[in-house]
């Protein structure tokens, strides 16, 4: 019996760069273990042009993605929330929260943007590997869940 996919929310400030890249990498590389989403604490109006270009270099098209407010996703139960914002998350966010220290590339040069993209790719791949290892672990039945034959 396979385990359900993990719902993971990636959060940054504007949902224009970092969290969009993380969502796209998770979708592209980890669809067997994760259902990704992304949101921002103060979402921008659109995905940054450098993010679109940097992701295209990796063969990933993010043009159909768009910035979303974290407040719109608080009713969705996430198994894991990755906070890249450097800020406190709203109390309504539930699930296991991890912080990733990733610089915001919004006002940086394109090459710096690409270096941050590569950092995010490595972090997402490590997360996917962790989730795959977790999924490969034998499932244990709760005590008393097995049938006992009558004698």
N, C-alpha and C positions, 0 to 999 in steps of 0.2 A: 504494500500500500504506500503510495507516494504521499509526501507531506505537502501541505498547502504552500503556495508561494508566499513569501514575506512581502508585506506592503511597507515600502520605504519612502519617506518624504525627505527631500533635500531642501533645505532652507538657506537663503542668503538675504541680503537686504533688498535688492531691486528685482530679483528673479529675472535678471537680464543677462547674466554671465555665468557665475559659478554653479548655481543650482540647476540652471538649464543644461549646462554641460554634463553635470553629474547624472541628471535624469536621462539624458540622451545616451551616455555611455552605459548606464545600467540597463536601459532598454535594448541597446545593441548587443551587449556582451552577456547579460545575465537573465534573459527572458525565461530561462529554465528554473530560476530560483527567486526572482524578484518581480514585483509589480511596482515600478517607480512613479513618483510624482514629484513636482517641485513647486515652491511658492516663495514669496518674498514678504518681508516685514513691511516694506513700503514699495510695492511693485512699480516698476517703470512702465512706460507706455508700450515698449516693444523690446525685443531681444537686440542687444548691441550688435552692430554690423561686424565688429571684430570677432564676436562669438560665432556668428554665422560663418564667417570666412575661415576661422580657425578650426571649426568642426568639419567644414567641407574638406579641409586638408586631411582629415582622418577618415573621410568617406562617409560622414554622418550628416544628414540634412536635418537641421532644426527649424526650418522655415515654417513648419506647421505648428510648432510650439509657440506659446505666448505667456507673458507674465501673469501670474495669479497672486492674489492676496492670501496669506496664510489663514486669515480669518474665514475665508470661504471653504477651507478644508478641515476645520477643527472638528466637525462632526464625523469625519471619516476615521475609523480606528486604524492607526498605523502601528506596525510591529516595531519599527525603528524610525527615529527622526535624526537626520544628520544636520546639525546646525553649523553652517559656515559663516554665519552673519557676524559673529563676535559679540552679539547682543543676547540679552535674555529673551527667551521665547515666551509667548503668551501662556498664561496658566492653563488655558483650555487645550493646549497641545498635550496629547497623551501618548503613552508608549515609552519605550526605552529611548533616551536622548543621548547622542554622542556629539562631541564637538570636534570639528576638523579646523585646524588653523590654516586657512587658505586666504591669501591676500586678495582683495577685490581688484580685478584688473580693469575696471570700467574707465579709469582715466590714465591708464598706462599705455606705453608704446605697444604696437602689435606684437613684437617679439616677446615682450614680457607677458602679454596675453597668452601667447602660445606656450610659454613655459608653465604658466599657471594651469592651462588646459592639460598639459602633460602630467602635472602633479595630481590633478583631479582624476585623470584617467588611471593613474597608479593606485590612488586611494580607492576608487570604485572597483578596480580589478581585485584588490586585496579583500574588499568587502564581499564581492561575489565568491571568491575562493573560500572565505570563511563560511558563507551561507551554504555553499556546496558541501563543505566538510560537515557542517551541522546537519544537513539533509541526509548525508550518507551514514550518519550514526544510527545504530539500530534503535528502533522505537521500543520503548518499554511499556508494557501494559500496567495500568494502575493495579495495585494490590487488590486481589479479590475479583478481578474482572474476567478471569477464565472460568470455564465450566468445570465442574467437578462431577465425574461420573457417579451415578448412583450404584451402590453395591448391594 
